[in-house]
Amino acid sequence: MQDIVDAVVSGEARSEDFASLALPEAYRAVTLHKDETDLFAGLATRDKDPRKSVHLDEVPVPELGPGEALVAVMASSVNYNTVWSALFEPLPTFGFLERYGRLSELTRRHDLPYHVIGSDLAGVVLRTGPGVRAWRPGDEVVAHCLSVELEAPDGHDDAMLDPEQRIWGYETNFGGLAQIALVKSTQLMPKPRHLSWEEAAAPGLVASTAYRQLVSPNGAGMKQGDNVLIWGAGGGLGSYATQFALNGGANPVCVVSSAQKADICRAMGATAIIDRTAEDYRFWKDEHTQDPKEWKRFGSRIRELTGGEDVDIVFEHPGRETFGASVFVTRKGGTIVTCASTSGYHHAYDNRYLWMSLKKIVGSHFANYRESWESNRLVSRGRIHPTLSKVYPLEETGQALHDVHRNLHHGKVGILALAPAEGLGVRDHELRERHLDAINRFRVPEPAST
């Protein structure tokens, strides 16, 4: 493994050098264990501690199949699906691996008593399987997390509609929180040359998700001048939505949970900001009853910030806690586009405000290869920037998951895998220097862990 690290860090190794490096028989990986899926039985979600469920194990390097690549992972990052995996919510991921394993002889490799998790990476291609022509050993890459078979017609207009579409490292094995990862070659994209390994690993899942949800015609199809309400605008997903809105000529109305996150949004260029904690919005009177008066108060506050206009688009991902308010404040004919439910999957809203005002609810899930590529292209050109706030070593992934679960973070949290230190892997120093302040925008002191 050290020979691989040395070759990458040198920056001088050629494709044939990487091809000639011996692959190790095993590698270190962050795993979940199938015999521990009842570890948190009876506990409320908030009381579950991912530090108890994740392990750092030595696991065998998987067999390389057609159309696949083995990648030396220099860095990865934490997403909410990784947290859900570690909490075994809403279901243990081993059911996904079992179903995938029944698909073919090749996919049977994924059905194991351990699950290597993680849906982001930045690294270097070590080997490619039969049929791979676009990539070769030594290529510096990032990976998006769409794993898709594309053997059914359904996915050929939009790969996200394929019946065998899965999220790599969540619904498949051999994910990115490891020293080596197994991916399909169609997950690979060029690493942004002006970013370090850990910075390059941060945008993948969330930036692509935000791009499809907000910009793509498969999502909201945002246009210039749109008012866009962005929940959690200082978080991993919302921070990219804020950047896409600003980059595309829209007006983001950023909802945040602290003054510090409000300052980050201002630093990104947003001017319409609502600190929901300071303004004490309570959309639910109790567990079963929402408060329409709070919806109206929220809508009035939005109009104060937009010059009297309602929002054209709501960028939804909290789910249960906010969805009633989101439907209410959207303008007539507007769009609520949702990609997650971090506060609960069962949404309740007053349908009169939907049907009588001709509003639309659009479901959006990750992104297809084209959308991911376009998102990565904007990152590579310095138009969209990583929102990395803190980096942990692979050994402390459990603590990183704990901090994200407790919302003790800003933007994205990174994980160093094979990279021996932060700041390595930058190839275009001139482009980096032009955008250094924006790259480091989220590097602010973190709240203390508890």
C-alpha positions, 0 to 999 in steps of 0.5 A: 500500500505504501508503494501506491501512496508514494507513487500518487504523492510523487505526482510523477508516476506514469500510467505504466508505473501504476499498472505495474504496482502490485495490488495488496491482498487486503485494505483497510475499510470502514465497515458495518457488520451484519450481525450487529443490525439490532445494536440500537434496537429500542433507541430513538434515532437521536440516541443512536451513536454511530461510533458504536456501529462502525468498524475499521477492518482489514478486508480482501480486495474485491475481484475486478469485473467488466466495466469496473475500476479499482481506485486508490482512495486518497480521500472521501467524505461523509453524507447523510446516507452514510449516517443512516447506514450506521444507524441502520435506518430506515432499514439495515443496508444488508437487505440492499446487498442481498437483493443486489447479490441475487442479480448476477454472478458478478453482483454476488460479490457484494452480498457479504457479512460486512458492508464497506460504506461511503459514497464519495471519493477522490483518488487514482485509478489502479486497475480497470476491468475488461471493456473499459476504454475511457480510463486507465491506471494513474488517472486522477479521478472523483467518483459519483455514486450512481451505480446502474446496470442499464440493461432495461429500456427504462433508464435510457432517457434518464439513468435514474429511472433504471429499475436496477439503479443503486447508490454506490456505498449505500445500496452496493458494497466496496464504498469510498470510506476505505483505502481502495474502492470498487466502482463502475467506470461510468462513475468516474470523472476527472478530479478538479486539478486545483483542489486537494484530495479532501476538497475534491472528495467533498462535492460529489454526492451533494453537488450532483444531487443539488444540480439535478434537484435545482438546475436540471429539467429533471428537477426544478429547471431553475431560471434566472431571476427565480426566488429559491427557498433553500432549507439548510443553506449552510449544510452539505446539500444546501450550500451547493444549492445556494451556489448553483442559485447564485451562479445561475442568476437566481435569488436564494432565500437561505434558511439556516440554524445559526448566526455562524451559518448565516455568515457563511451564506453571506460569504457565498454572496446570498443576501436573503437569509432567515435564521430559523432558530433566532426567529423561532419558527415552530411549524408544529404545535405538537407531534400531530398538529401543524400551525398555519399561523407560523406558515403565514409568518414565515411567508411574510418574512420571505416577502420582506426579503424578496420585495414582496414576491413568493418563492418560485422554487422550494429546495426541500430536504428536511421533510416532515418538519418543514414540508407543510410550510414549504407547500404553503409559501411557494408561489402559485404555479411554483415547484416544491422539489424534494430529495430527502426527509432528514426530519421524517419521511411522513409529510403532511401538508394542506392540499388546498394550497397545492391543487388550488394554486397549481403547484407541483411537487417533484421528487428528485434522487441523486443524479444521472451521469450527465448531471453529475458530469456537469456539476463536476465540470462547474467545480473544475472550472472554479464556478462552484466550490467545495464546502469542506469544513473539517477533515478526519482521518479514516480511523475517526470516521465514527466521530465524523458520523457522530458530528454530522448526526448531531448537526455539529458541522457546517458544509461537508466533513471530509475523511483522509484515506490514503492521503498522508496529510491535508493539502496534497494533490493540487495540480493547478496552483494558478486556478487555486490561488484565484479561488482560495478564499472561496475554497476555504470559505467553510473552514471556520471553527467547529462547535465542540463535540458532545 
